[in-house]
Amino acid sequence: MDHKKIRVRFAPSPTGPLHMGGVRTALFNYLFAKQQGGDFILRIEDTDQNRYVEGAEAYIIESLKWCGLLPDEGPGIGGAFGPYRQSERKGLYKQYAMQLVENGWAYYAFDTPEEIEKLRKEAEAIKETFSYGIATRDKLNNSLALPKEEIGKRLEAGEDFVIRFKMPEDTDVSEEDLIRGSVTFNTTKSLDDKVLFKSDGMPTYHLANVVDDHLMGITHVIRGEEWLPSMPLHVLLYKALGWEGTKPRFAHLPLILKPVGKGKLSKRDGDKLGFPVFPLEWKDPKTGETSKGYKEEGYFPEAFINLLALLGWNPGTEQEFFSLGELTKTFELNRVVKSGSRFDPEKAKWFNKHYFQQKTASELSALLKEILDEKAIPSNDKTISLVVENIKERCEFAHDLWEQGHYFFQQPSTYDEKTVKKRWKEDTPEKLTLINELFSEVEGWEAGAIKEAFSAFMDEKGWGFGAIMNPLRLSLVGGNMGPDLFLICEILGKEETIKRVQLGIEKIG
Ligand code: GLU
């Protein structure tokens, strides 16, 4: 039995905002580690300088924080295995690439990018794909094909080179994936000689990833399905570097699929159907284009985490609501499915509604207060809590508190035309004037008392309730929405109620 401490890593490349699929990868890593008392590590894989995007790393860190997925080790956090940014580890990769060259597992390749491009084009012209590997390497400019002195000369002259992995011929590489079971790749059929070390002195993803997983004592590599084709190379690298004994276990998570149609969920789906695919709002530093974030759209992190957890994993029971703590207890990697999981934006809202309704009165009041403060609208705690209590049932998001309750804090600036047409009659102003007179006499301004006085007055006049209630509501809130009318009067206060009725009479006419 292996009693090594569980250590997993989330290893994003800072090439843009973190997609919700990336957050799910982080979540599953986090859950797997935490339930076993293990470590969750954040490693920034920034060896590809061409794809580096300003602000992406900070965005990743902020996103994890918002979700409550706090790494035990990582950039800005520290830890015994740092640094956690690959660019800061630059100096330590070359020795491993050289070790592989010396052992015959890798070789120098001097082909220029132009030469490779030419070969690619030539292959394309005859409807083939060029691949640098078993079938072609002997005819190319590398240390396997060139004479020894020639290689020495080129190296001495400081000619640019890359180091490529020498894929062994016709070998079946099999590995047990914790989600997929045994996976086998044949080297000749599906693998080329990947670049491990580049001419700019930086390792590629493959080398840096394996070296760091080894040096950081990673026990389990849990990542997206798109990395499954890299697994055989990584497995061979462990062997070639003599690290087979401590090779991590692999688990490749299923794709998150589009709400409709085929394929992987993309930002375009979100734009088309109006939902975010990123945890936080993202402003592209180059184009200035802003993409929506779950946070800014009013989702609660607990709802976001809950919905992500169920994309690809299920508890095997009917339970759908899970806090992060419950997930940590319940999650099992072997209950993660192989097949892709369809994202449903409506279900995402449904989750949010649940968490909204779970909030305490004071939490919801704080949310509404925040909105009012942002709009510089003065308010008092009593009104806020009355409003929240009476509109919360209709809300899914924090911003619904404003959409459903704005008229408690602002006089209507317009009146819903349809309602006016249907409900506002010629004698309405006259009747409302009398109602206002009645209101001014009501003692103890409270829904029950108002209703009592109102009903008595209606009986006395013999007016139909509808003929007055609808226009009254219209003048108080600007439309036909809202909770009980007398409650609205109470919350608005006597003075404001009378003022609004008067305003309605003047404005609607
Ligand atoms: N840097 C890779 C990424 O951006 C990491 C893949 C892995 O976890 O091995 O997803």
Residues whose N, C-alpha, C, O or C-beta is under 5 A from the ligand:
A	BS01	LIG	A11 P12 S13 E45 N209 R223
